[in-house]
Amino acid sequence: MRSLHRHLFFVEVTTAVNHHEREIEFHDLLDTATHLFKPQMTDSCETLAYNLARDLRSFMERGFRVSVFEDNECGATVEVE
């Protein structure tokens, strides 16, 4: 019988900042990314990173680089402009 296992995903979101006076509120970005990140056990780190970057791009109308690591060991980075 196959047993389910659980992974902890570590996510890093990066975006360009063009000036230093709160062009983007990072706590709002954190809240939005947390809301949009919906991992499924069958999704790869590449898919999770792409989906989050795409959804953030649609929501905030700017480019993002998203890295997703499984158990903080191996992962993928995807950039959506």
C-alpha positions in Angstrom: 0.0 0.0 0.0 1.3 3.4 -0.9 1.5 6.0 1.9 1.0 9.7 1.5 3.9 11.9 2.3 3.9 15.6 2.9 6.3 18.2 1.6 7.0 21.7 2.9 7.3 24.2 0.1 9.6 27.2 0.5 8.7 30.1 -1.8 10.6 33.2 -2.8 9.1 36.0 -4.8 11.2 38.7 -6.5 10.1 41.7 -8.4 11.9 44.8 -9.7 11.6 48.0 -7.7 12.1 51.3 -9.6 12.2 53.7 -6.6 12.7 53.4 -2.9 9.5 54.9 -1.6 7.2 51.9 -1.3 6.5 51.4 -4.9 5.1 48.0 -3.8 4.1 47.2 -0.2 5.9 44.0 0.5 3.4 42.9 3.2 0.6 43.2 0.6 2.7 41.1 -1.8 3.2 38.5 0.9 -0.5 38.4 1.6 -1.4 38.1 -2.1 1.2 35.4 -2.8 0.1 33.4 0.2 -3.5 33.6 -1.0 -2.6 32.6 -4.6 -0.2 29.8 -3.8 -2.2 26.6 -3.9 0.1 23.5 -4.1 -1.2 20.2 -5.3 0.7 17.0 -4.5 1.0 16.2 -8.2 2.5 19.6 -9.3 6.2 20.0 -9.8 8.1 22.9 -8.3 8.4 24.3 -11.8 4.6 24.3 -12.2 4.0 25.8 -8.8 6.5 28.5 -9.5 5.1 29.3 -12.9 1.5 29.3 -11.7 2.3 31.7 -8.8 4.3 34.0 -11.1 1.6 34.1 -13.7 -1.1 34.7 -11.2 0.9 37.5 -9.5 1.6 39.0 -12.9 -2.1 39.1 -13.7 -3.1 40.5 -10.3 -0.3 43.2 -10.0 0.5 43.9 -13.6 4.3 43.6 -13.3 6.9 40.9 -13.8 7.9 38.4 -11.1 10.6 35.7 -10.5 9.3 32.9 -8.3 11.4 30.1 -6.8 9.7 27.1 -5.1 11.8 24.6 -3.2 10.5 21.2 -1.9 11.6 20.7 1.7 14.1 23.6 1.2 16.4 21.3 -0.7 15.6 21.1 -4.5 13.4 23.4 -6.5 13.0 25.6 -9.5 12.9 29.3 -10.4 10.6 30.7 -13.1 10.4 34.3 -14.4 7.2 35.8 -15.9 7.5 39.3 -17.4 
